[in-house]
Amino acid sequence: MKKTWKKLAALAMTAAMTVCGASIPVSAEEEAEKVTINVAYMPDYASLNGLISAIQLGYFEEENLDVQLTEFADGPTIIQAMESGSIDVGYVGQGAHKLCINGKASIFALAHVSNGDAVIGSKEKGTDTIEGLKGKTIAYSSGTSSEDILTKTLTKAGLTMDDITAMDMDATNIVTAMLSGSVDACATWVPNSLKILQEMGDDGIQLTDNKTFIDQTVSLASWIAMPAYAEENHDLLVRFARALYKGFDYRADHSHDDEVCGWIADKIKLDKQTLLDQVNVADWTTSEFVRDYADEVKGYYELQQTSFVENGSCEETPVENYVLFDIMEEACKE
């Protein structure tokens, strides 16, 4: 698994150079009927980098797709919106994958391997060690990657959720609670984790992040759709994923970081430097990686599922039941 992080990084530049230096052939799907897709995203670099690049560079237009964006705070909320019919496709982080395993949604594109989640403690509050979390009040967001990394961190110290006072709140309120001192520690993700650490200064301590548990599991972000939508719109999802992966490949060239972060900053009204600080919080997937290392991509989802099964979040099921590898393969083929 450790080799994989290096492999993704090495492939990123190659894939970016391929997209940026070669002409992109016209595909049959470009002549397909114009379709509007309602897309859910989260207001951060991880969710938007490939999507916004594909929009700005006209890759969705090449596929004759009109993407309409809606912002959400987390993956479970996005899945709820999909169930209501207001959203067609969306981006989810690690925690919401357990819902996919349980049949709530289908994954059609791997976004990245994340290192953006963190458990943060406070020297002043006595939570500057993992063991120090016992008996403390800790803010987290249930059903998200926040809960996932918190439970893993507690397990590392021989603790469970019963050993703490767990305060379930949304991502924005976690920041407020941690900075105001109303909680003793928190579990959250970028950009909130970066903001908390920056504003806490020397008092803030990052206790764990995703790489802490790299030998046990892998933290993934993916693009999803409802199972029924995916079954009825296979070709449409291939077109969407093809455009998205072209956006991923463009973003993979770090000479584009400033440009891509500028696009995102304009979209979510966030300081560009804050977004630039998030550029290295994951190993960003490229079309070349998905195409050339399909077995490794499958292995990611198998390892992730094993972790969720072991902690009781879901029951074992073939990953092919909820991960649409055929769509990734079609979207990323040369």
JOTAHU-V84511 format. One record per pair of residues at least 24 apart in sequence whose ideal C-beta (glycine too) atoms are under 7 Angstrom apart, sorted by the first residue. I is the first residue (numbers start at 1). J is the second residue. Records with the same first field share a line. If there is no record, write none. Layout:
I->J  J
//
This chain:
1->214  215  218
2->214
4->296
5->113  283
8->113  283  285  289
9->283
11->286  288  289
12->252  284  286
13->252  253
14->288
15->249  252  286  287  288
16->249  250  252  253
17->253
18->249
19->246  249  250
20->250  253
29->63  235  239
30->62  63  64
32->64  239
33->64
34->64  66
35->64  65  66  236
36->66  68
37->65  67  88  89  240
38->68  70  86  87  88
39->67  68  69  88  89  90
40->70  72  78  81  87  90  91
41->69  71  91
42->72  73  91
43->71  268
44->190  191  278
45->261  264  275  278  279
46->112  114  116  190  221  278  281  282
47->91
48->264  267
49->251  260  264
50->244  247  248  251
51->244  247
52->260  263  264  267
53->247  250  251  260
54->243  244  246  247
56->263
57->247  250
59->243  246  247
60->243
62->243
63->239  242  243
65->239  240  243
73->170  171
74->141  144  171
75->144
76->143  144
79->104  105
82->226
88->225  229
89->223  224  225  240
90->224
91->221  223
92->221  222  224
93->144  145  189  221
94->145  148  219  220
95->143  144  145  146  147  148
96->143  144
97->220  222  304
98->308  313  314
100->224  322
101->305  308  314  317  322
102->314
103->322
105->224  225  226  227
106->224  225  227  230  322  324
107->222  224  322  323  324
108->223  224  225  230  237  241  324  327  328
109->222  223  241  244  328
110->220  222  285  290  297  328
111->221  222  223  285
112->221  282  283  284  285
113->218  219  220  282  283
114->210  219  220  221  282
115->209  210  211  281  282
116->189  190  281  282
117->145  146  149  189  209  210  219
118->149  188  193  206  208  209
119->149  150  153  185  187  207  208
120->178  185  186  193  196  197  204  205  206  207
121->185  205  207
122->184  185  200  203  204  205
123->203  205
124->203
125->184  185
127->184  185
128->205
130->156  157  207
131->157
133->157  159  164  185
134->159  163  164
135->163  164
136->164  165  184  185
137->165  167  183  184
138->164  166  167  183  184  185  186  187
139->167  169  174  177  178  183  186
140->166  168  186  187
141->168  169  170  171  174
142->168
145->189  219
146->187  188  189
149->187  208  210
150->187
151->311
152->213
153->207  208
190->278  281
191->274  278
194->277  278
216->307
217->303  304  307
218->300  303  304
220->300  304
230->324
234->327
237->327
238->327  330  331
241->327  328  331
242->331
245->287  331  332
248->284  285  286  287
249->286  287
251->284
252->284  286
287->332
290->328  332
291->332  333
294->325  329
298->325
//
